[in-house]
């Protein structure tokens, strides 16, 4: 009887020791996860601070902060998953079936929310590659406007009419950024066919020089007017093309002011700015003679002497 009692006592002590060791391991796993998570966040934060200290642009700083939050979130998820898996293993719970079920559930959720996952991946690379930033004017997914906000999920645009567009990042395949570095203000000018194109180009150069010498618009223009010359023969006009190299987002204002001044200069020089018109051709006979072509006002129209 004493031997049985001693055996039970020994088994109880061994069981208590085993439970204590398991509890101690779980505590060590939690502490190690907390330390790893803290070190990882500190390293990411230190790298972000060092990177942003060299940036003068506020928008680049915001982009770096957004990427820092993304990396911190990913690091937290990885550390937490590993820690929970180790804790379940210490408790004697089979991890393989759970991981298999999680994989199946994750696959189902992935198929159901693949557009959402696509949005987040696309948003991450848009931020990482600095394709656009807040304050830029862009054309994406058939919508153009001023970028007011960029997230991992969507880009918020406001167009010229004041309409707000939310464009999912997964729909963005091409980004046309109209405000990166500098812009070109392209102007097409139409003159009548009877006008001397060299004279019209000379007037355009004079107006361009005056515009660049202006106190207000001179700071917006980076280079002299570049005249490409005759671009095409249109139905009612000869099209002359030119352009200004300007500061970002100033291409539209410079173009409007140039056209305003050029209109006055053309009027002063008597250079015709044509409007669409129609030429009626009656044709000729085989011998070269033109048939009679009479124009008569309708009877309902009163004719004044």
Steps between C-alpha positions, in 0.01 A plus 500: 500500500783736580662430162178586317470820697857595425448427127189720489681775683790478256265509202326805646826680553614409147171625360536827690858536380394437139220758522741747655752444220228545235381819669858623521553430129181686411614798707839491330332487156281801586797695636716413199219602262457829686875569482524409130198714423644795690840469334344468155282808550795695635715410199224592256439828682872583509536426129197717421630791710841478337341490156260789557772718652652530151169595338394859448164423341215454746319262265801269484507497880132399505569223251787369712281509812227304322748235387640485854154426639452226240831332589423522873162338443650218294770438761238488778290248307797270432623507861151441641431205268831332590444559873144360497616195303775425754263548795245259352778248446604528866141442611493175306256621237573366152600797289497326161118462475455861609748622242329285236157639590641854509651444158167385358316791661769741382470364148122545505531851639769576244272399214214699647705810573758479223413850376560635852835321524589632154419853617735470798786354298463766230478776762815374669704519178349837404629639829830312480579617147374855562286495186286784636457694819258734666468827307585352159266526203466156344295301252420149627236244403326749273474768771713813528536745784696617803617226735359574845578172674690177430439186707574132451136455394420793273602839357269798552489752213320832461445618145466856364123499552546413868387138466675250726603164354608197705711275276590153628871431471431169328347686206812711445712359218648825367576822688531820296656754735466857370688669783830318546812713467377735228224524239464602137231751411415406141310760295348447154430824313286514186547767231325546167648345185558843349727607788879486493599227748845655554338825611263314731791307655693825555202648685475184712867532596453866594202421720689208657795725584268760654328233705828366635610852593177552696544527878215258576539240229878524457565290812269229370676464163829307500615553141437708189210425272571199277325523163459171316360670189214395275344194661220423252260638242159502658167545323488876551841592640872436500594370846822633655628316806718634782565425865636644825700306759336601826481420869279206600124575487561834322449376145132591485533851640795584274312367196193711573705818548702438185185453292348816648804709410540335161140585408570868562828485304333330202221759500753783508695350205189413302575127506178308450399237750264293284173340588344199327349592162358321198608539136234406246645360176260474204741299287610545138407341170733274302606789280599701807205738497313561821125451498277785614466517876222728619430590860151608584351592836182317603172682435427503872806715565437873464756676282592856598614759247 
